[in-house]
């Protein structure tokens, strides 16, 4: 247990690297700041809980910021000792993109950027003054705010703080206390103070030891502990430290980053999966629908180079042919390629996309029958033109596996996981170029199925599902395997995944999220019950964060999500109102609805409860479950995908409706 936990968190700040950078920075500080060295300068001390004088807006901070742990305070003090100082004032100066300079809470909920935008839109005069301070047009304010990232100051920080008074922006040299929530731009420069909406600009460097202080000093304040921040090189992500745990994590720049999930839907209400719904969340708790992909079943998602890439199956996979799609806003998806084979994984790294899968649609039999599969690999430099680069066989065919089921990128290499047979288990493969793949640990991960791999800054993690002893066809519990180097894997004593089948996993903002389903569903391939979203900071202990309507094919962290503002539906069923008149629950009445809708099949076994009815409908070569709702004195066909997500069915109908095909 101790190894995976230690591997999943970095409690250090790359101080050695910061010291090297410090030597270079010392030669350029004078050109970045206006150094006055004035002994008569004044500076206002602003506690982290105070909006200060002349606030621009109402607070847009999202509640109280978490207090920094003792270890975080200590490491921040150590980091300050590595910073170069301004020549005349001896003030430590940090580059805005220095790892560990800023803190966070594992997500972007420290501030509410949309609340700031809405307030300024409603107050045009303030919006104009606010935009002028930051050198942008008022009309560009919403777009600009979307590029800012909410963080916490880990050190007392000198800034030029701009309030609003009598119709104009004011300017005041201020020291903001450590723990203050601010928004920084892509260079790491503080731009907005969240609990007052004030725009911030780089400070005039003054000698704090001789400055006139306005306002009482807080406990621990010392002039030598105050830093100034100069812009760093524009970055796509910032390395923040979780102020509660000390773990260093990567946060994408911008307030519009977060979690994206691809859940499967039934467009005709029968429960046969026929499309994908794209949902987003800031933290995995509340989810909102932002788009859909009809007639495609997304099996993997990845964000890279400002673009989302998805791989998908057509609804019928008897002929293995996969679709690759791209999107910049999660709403509009473009099909860029259709390739032979069944793709089930995609990842991005070092300017390259890699997608993996198997050449055939078949699965190795759960009871151990062998398959003649292979690991199929495609790659692309622009996410548009895809080429097959290799087909890996060796151990995959020897062990009777289907092929590659998932792929991830981290630490300069690709890891793809082959699986499909319980007796053979899983085999991780490694590649440094996406073309040549070498098997790792072929005998370590036996007895596991359905692997999903992801990488954090500290470790690799594979989520899998075990099976019931003596019955290899029945899924039992979620299982986690972790590795620091992708070669030596340790199966963790994971907590919180008992009785759950893991369907996808991703890492972002300092924690893991996984989607799971109850492992005893009668027909998991077509079940329409809600997926649970589980969260973990160490990769071994998991707790429920939220829920998603429908089964999920993928979850990933990246840019452009719109945060949900309402929680997911409650898992408990709501009461079902009684109809005004007793519905006709005969097979003939339900059959008439199918005929009127032009649906094939014959109604067989059926049941009614209140305003709901469910029927098994026989087709030529299969049977599907159809849901009906009594509306205005007549039966209508209901979309099971939506209804099951809403949890409105009577308890007796949940299993036959939501847990069947």
Phi, psi and omega in degrees: 000324185292325182294312179298322182294317179294325183290336187271357181226140175249112182257048178211168190237021180054047185296325179302316179295323180295324180295321178297314179298327183300322181298319179290319184296329183302334182275349186243358186297322185298329180280348184265323185243160173266106183266113183264324181062016186290134176277350182252007182292152178247148177218139181263131177269125183240108178299155184298334182270356185257137174287341183082183182283148173053056179296143180288319185222175166294162181300136173246015174287143182267078179076195182277134179288144178295145179286146180285135177292159183302319180295326178292318178299318181295315181294325177295321177295320177296321179297321181298329180290344180268352186280145172291159180244149176293138192305311188275327188255349181064021178282128176296137182234125181251146169283138188299338182261012178299126179302134178083358179296322181245158179248174178200185180238015180093000176204188184255025184276006181297325181224160178247090182301323182294325177297321177297314180298314181298319181296313182292325176298324180282350180229078188303324181294317177295321180300319180295317179293319180298313181295323181298320179302321185267003175073032178235164175283145181303325181293337181270002184304311181300317181295322180294315181299325180295341179272353184271149183244124176289131178216174173247139174289129177268350178224153169302132192228131178277128180219166167264114190255124187248112176265193182223125181212130175054041174085005183223157175282140176253170180221132185212123174294125186222150168252117177269130183292145173306139184100353177288134177276126179226168170246133180247157177271188185291348175265000182082011181276127176300131184235336180217135171266120196288325185276011174213352180075006184293134171288146181238146175227163178304146189277163162278120183289126179233165176277102184291333181293336181244004182285156174277118183271132176252120183098153182289144177281144178274164180299129180094353180294135174209136180307324182289345180266004181265134179245162167245157182240129173253152182298138173265186175291136182305129186236160175269344180208160177239145176266105182256164175245131176292115187291344179272326186248339184086359181285132176275133180220162181264127177244122175298142179290151180100151180273354184257039174249157181168203186264143178231134178233142174254110179253153185265145185227161176244107185289336182260003176082359183276344182101350174283118184298130183222002181192179183233139174251132179262123181236151182229158179204148177284327188220004181091357183271299179254136184236144177228146180278129181241345181189178179210159178230095182294148173060023175221138180249098185291129181250347179198149180225150172206148176252133177195139175054041177074020186217140170266136176236133179233146169247144189214153171265151164288161181304325177253122186246027177296328173253113185292107179211117184254153179252140174244127185234155177227156178203146175255343183234002181070357180260315181255120181246136181245127175283118183255343181199150171230118191234152177294145179105166179252107181273135181229003179208148176209143181212164181227138176187149179051039178073019184223139171261140176230130176240141183230162179179213181224149182289342184241160179275357188278153175249143173296140184297136182299335181275007171107001177297143186279161177231156179255041184286183179200158178272112182266134182229127172243155176215162180205145176267339184236007181068006181245313180260111185251139180230139172290130184251332179192161171231116185266129180241283183019252185293335181298314177285322180298322182270355179074035179270162178286314185154200180284135181245342181200157179212147176217164178232138175183155177055034176077015182212162177258141172234121175247144182246123176265143180200187177135334181238129181295322182293326180274335181075217184241148177230113173285140174240143181244145175212140176261350182232357182082359183246311181261124186239136182236130181292141177237144171043063185291342185246008186275326192248051180281157175075023181231151179226167172056063183279146174222129187242146175208163184234137170250172179298351183243336188199163170267150178219130174246123173263135180218182177229133177273180180232161180294132180302130179083356179217082188292352179270359184245121180288146185239286189228153172289139182231143180241134172240132184235154180205140175278328189240001182073002180252313179260117183248140178236125176283118186276152174279075187291142181245138176099358183248012179296132179075015183237142177255121184277129185250339178193160179210150176206165178231136177188149178052039172084007178207163178266144167235139176226145173258140185222159172232159173299130187286348181259022176299138181299326183216076186303331184295333182236009182296140181247017176290159178301145167274145172267146175251120181252144183237149178208140175263343182243355179085355182239323179258120187241138176229154182288129178257321184187200180211157181230136177291125178090164175291153182248142176260339183195153170218141183203160178251136180185196186269165173080000179297149170258119186293137175287146181247353179239145182292160177295160180303146177296143180288348180272147181284142175272164181290146180259122181292148177282142178290155179295323177233150182294122180292151174280109185260028179280157176299326181295319181294319180289324177296322181299326178294319178298315181299315181297329180272359180074024180271143176279171172103165181237130180293130176246241180297136183209163180208154179231151175205107181065236182269008185242148173218148178227141182219143169274124184247120181278128174255186183297316185232016182195175174229136179239161178259131182240136180253139179238150174230137180276112183231124177052045174079019180208152176283140174228155176284135181248147179278111183298326180302313182288314185297317180295325177291331182277347179055049182251359184280149171300150186304323183292342182259352185298310182297307181294333182272310190267343184245027181222172181277000000 
